[in-house]
Amino acid sequence: MNEVPNKALLPAGLRDVLPPDAAFAAEVVAKLMACFAAHGYEQVDPPLVEFEDSLLTGAGAATASQTFRLMDPVSQHMMGLRPDMTVQVARIATTRLVNVPRPLRLCYAGQVLRVRGSQLRPERQFAQAGIELIGSDSAAADAEIVTLAVTALEQAGISALSADLTMPTLVPALCAAFGFPDDVVARLRAALNRKDAAAVAAIAGSAAPQLLGLLRAAGPAGPALEALARLDLPEAAARERQRLAAGAARIRAAMPQLGLTIDAVEHRGFEYHSGMSFTLFGEGARSEIGRGGRYLAGADRNGSGEAATGCTLFLDAVLDGLPRPEPRPRLFVPAATPPETATKLRAEGWITVSGLEEAEPLNEARRLRCTHAFVSGKVVVLP
């Protein structure tokens, strides 16, 4: 009880990002945002905290269990710390930017905080960067989001990228056509998530051939689309299948080098999505590096909203897939060095570390973790 608390101890899932990792992360974010901007996506910067009435409505309802809440001492209203930035960008688009011509292209980067981490991502606070295309319901918009996210990741240095496409609305459309009650749909969803064909067959009844066909039509895009095309689906489900095929065809045409797979029954993590959705993976990353898809921006309690699609990149996973850069040389500049000399050295590309007091330059350079020292008007490499 009398021990001094460890001031470096942080809550589970939170951490300090130290040199040089913090600078590397900022550099990667800058590359991603530059790529987004070059494709016409304008940056927005929502607040860390919002009233929960706006943060957790519509698509935001899916993040309610992951949201930290607190009372605003000024307004006496409950607020939430954002667990995701997509809903905030959608709010901006459908309120403050409601009169801007569509389609509206927005991008963002920032920190989010969640109540719990996961086994693959134990961090509760991490950085996101993303893009949202609002005001278009076309397959071209779906494909643009996927291809731009992949392009940005490639420019940041991620290799061997792949995308797994899903259609979270396809199974609900099929279940609705067969008139399944909610409890049966929930059991089917659980069985499909487990890829449990026996359970699906036992629950689905007359819809078993179609649902088992969807379950088996998973894998590389070409064979998967062919298998999906052979299924006899009700009209509404067939429309969803066609939308998935149209988006996949555009992605394959734009990026034939991209590894593309399809799992039409995948639903976990896409609870609020309303059309073609996807997960991005990259070589070296321990988990998914991005996720996105179609949703309704500014959706109200009745489920109506503006057509939108987007992608969120998880910077912790992105950084996992990148080699760490070599440390840049650091040049120690003694205290007596004229300021204009130090300015010239920085213009030449050096990182300068200025001495504050007179000291032996080589020893002081070593102490301050420098690789070079400026001695007698010359740059000296430290042995």
N, C-alpha and C positions, 0 to 999 in steps of 0.2 A: 504493500500500500504506500510505502514511503519512497518507492523508486521514482526517479525522474522519468516522465514519459519520453519515449523515443519520438522526437519531432519529425523524423524522416518517415515514420510509419504512416501509410495512407490506407483508406478503405479498400476493401477487396474490389478488384476490377479497375482501379485508378492507378496512374503512375506518372512520374515525372519523365519527360522526354529530354534527354541531356545532349550536349555536344558529342559528336557531330550529327547525331540522328535528327535533331530538331531542324537544323539547317537543310539536311537532305530531304526531309519531308516537305519543307516549304518549297524547295526547288521543284520537287515532283508535282506539287499542287499547281505551281506557276506554269509548268509545261502543259498540264491538263487544261487549265483555264485558257491558256493562249490558243490551244487547239480549238476549244469550244468557241472562243471569240472569232477565230478565223472563219468559222462556219456560220457566223451570223447570230450566235447566241449571246445575249446581253446579260451581264452579271447583276444579280440582286443579292441583298444581304439582310435576311430577316433577323429579328431579335432572338436572343436566347430563350426568353420567357414570353409567354402569351397567356391571355385569359383562356381557361380550359374550354369555354364554350365555343371558341373558334378553333382551338388546336385539336379538339377531340371530336369534331363533328364530321359527317361524311366519311371519306376515306380515313380520316384520323382516328375514327373509333377503333380501328384494328390495332392501334398502338396504345390504347388506354391503359392496359396492364403493365406497360413498360414506362409509364410517365411518372416522374416525380412531381408531386403537387405541393404547393405552398400558398399561404394566404398573403395577398397584397395588402400591406399595412396602410396604403394610401386609399385605395378604392374599396377595401374590404371584400373583394371578390377573389375566388380561387384562380390560381394561375398554374400553368404547367411548364416544366423545363422540356424543351423539345427532345424527343427520342428519335426524330427523323425530320428532315428538312423538306421533303416532297410536299407535304400538306401545306406548309407555310408558303412555298412558292406558288402552289395552286391558289391559295387565298389571295396573294398579291395579284395574281393574274386576273382573278374574277372579281376583284374589288378595285384596287387602285389603278390597275391597267386594263379595266374592262372595256375602255373605248379605244384601245390600241388595236390597229388592224391585225386580223388573224391570217395565217397561223402565227402565234406569238412564240418566240424562241428565247428561253431564259436559261441561265446557268448559275451555279452557286457553289460555294465551298465553306465549310465551317465545322464546328464541333457539335456533337450530340451526346446526350447522357441518357442511359437506360437503367431501369430498376435492377435488371439482372443481365448477366452475360450468358453465354452458351458454352457447351463443351468445346466447340471449334473456335469460338470467339469469346473468351472469358472477360475481355475488356468491357467495361460498362461505359466508358467515355472514349470516343474515337472520332476521327475526322471523316467527313463525307465530302465528295464532290459530285456534281451531277448536272444533268440537263433535263429540261422539260419542254415539250412541243405541244402547245395548247391551241385548240381551235380547229383541228383536222381529225377526221375519222378515217383517213385513207390508209391503205396498206403501205403506200409510199412513206407515210409518216412513221409507221411501225419500223420499217426497214431503215429509215434515216437514223433513228435513235440507236439501233443496234450497231450500224456501221460506223457512226460517229464515235460511240463509246469505244469500239474496238480500235479505231484510228487513233484516238487520244491515248489509249493504253500502249499501242505500238510506238507512238512517238515518245512516250515516257520511258520506253525500254523493255516493256513486257513482251515475252516471246511465247510462241506456241499457244496462242489464244484459241478458245473454243466457246461456243454458245449453245446452251440447251434451251430449246423452245418448248413452251407449253401453251395450253389453251384452257385456262381455269373455268371458262364458261361452257365448255363442251359437255362435260358430265352433267352439270345442272340442267342443261337444255334437254339432254337425253332422258334424265330422270323425270323432268316435267312432262315430257311427251308420254311417258308410261304411267303418269299419275302417282308416283311414289310419295307417300307421306314424309314429313320432315325427319322422323326418327329412322326410317329406312334409308333415306339419303345420307344421314349422318353415319350410319353403320357402313354403307357402301363406301363413303369417303374414307373412313378409317381403314377398311380393307384394301382399297386402292392405294392408299398411302403406304401400306405395308407390302404392297405388291403380292397380296395373298389371293391367288386365283381361286383356290378352293372356297374361301369365304365369299368371294364375289359371286361365284356360281350358285352358292347356297342361298344368298340373299336376293340376288337380282331376278330370279324367276324367268319370265319371258324375255327380259332384257339382257339375260346373261350372254348370248352370242355377241351382241354389240359391245357390252362393257368388257368382256374378255378380249374381244378384238382390239379395243382401244388399249387395253393393258399390254397386249402382246406387240402392238405396233409401236414399239419404242426402240430407238437406236439411231444409227446414222440417217440423216435427213432423206436421202434418196429412197432406200427401202422402206423407211417408216411412212413416208408420204404415199408410196404405192400401196402399202398395206391399209392405210387409212382410206384411200380412195375405193378400195374393194368392199368396204363395210356398207351395209344397208342401214342408213341412219334416217331418223325422222327429219322433217324439213328444217326445223330450227337448229338441230344439231348439225345437219349437213351444211347449213350456212356458216356455222362456226368452223367446221372443218375446212371449208373453202377459204375462209379468211386466214386461217393458219397457213394453208398451202400458198396463198398469194403472198403473204409476208415472207415466208421461207424462200419462195422463188426469187423475190427481189433481193434478198440478202445474198443468196447464192450467186446471182448474176453480178452483184456489186463486189463481192469478196469471195471468189472461188477458193482462195487459199484458207479461208476460215473453217476450222473444224465445227461442223453444225450437226447437232443431234436433236431429236424430238421425243418428248414424253408427254403425250396429250392428256394424261390423267394427273400429272403432278399439280398439287394444289397448295402444299404447305408453304407459307410465306407469301402467298398470292391471294389472300382472303378478300381484299378489296379491289382486286383487278377485274376489269370488265372486258378483256380481249386478249390478244396475243401477248404473252409475257415471256421472260427469258432470264437465264442465269449465266453469268460470264465466269470462266475459269482461265487461269494462266499457269504456265510452268513455274514451279518453285513456290507458289502460294499455298499456304496450308488449308485454305478454305476458299469459298467463292469470292471473287474480287468485285463483282458487280451484280446488280439485280434490277429489273425494271419491267415495264410493260404498260398496257393500256388501262386507264382508269377514268373516272369522272371528276374533273376539277370542280371544286366548290359544290360538291354533291350535298343536297339537303336531306331531310328526314325521309322524303319520298323517293330518294335515289336518283333524282334528276340533277344534272350538272353539265358542264361543258366537256366535250370530247378532248382527251389529252393522253399523251404517252410520254414516258420519261425513263431515265436510268440513274441509279445511284451507285457510285463507286465507293468502296470501302478502303480507305487509305492505308489502314494497318495491313490488310491483305495485299494491296498493291505493292507496298514496300517490301513485303516478304518475297515477292517475285522479282525483285531488282537487286543486282549486285551493288554493294556499297562502293561509292567512288573512292579513289585514292585521296588521302588528305592533301590539301593544297599547302605548298610551302609557306611558312610564316617567317617574316624577316624582322629581327629585332633592330630597332632604331634607337641609338643612345639619346639621352636627354638633351645633350648639347647640339643635336642635329638641327639645322635650320628647317622651319616648317615647309618652305618651298621645296626642299630636297625630299622630304617625306611625301609631299604631294606628287612629285615627279615619279617617285618609286611606285606609288599606288596606281598612277596612270599607266605604268609599265606592266601592271598586273599583279604586283606583290600585295600580300596581306601584311600590313605593317603593325608591329606591336611596339609602342613608344615607351621608352624608359621614363620614369618620373623623377628619378634621382640619379646622380653620378654613380656609376658602378662599372666594374670590369665587364666589358660588353659580351665576351664569349661565355663567361660564367652566368651572367644575367640572362643571356639568350637561352642557355640550356635550362635554367630554372623556370623560365616562362614557356617552356615546350616549343621553342622556335627551332626551325631547321637551318636558318641562316642568320648572320649578323652583319650589320653595316659598320665596317671598321675602316677608318682613315679614307673615307670616300669610296670604298669598294665593298661589294657583296661577298661575304666569306661563307663558305659551306661549313657547317659544324661537323667535326669528325664524329 
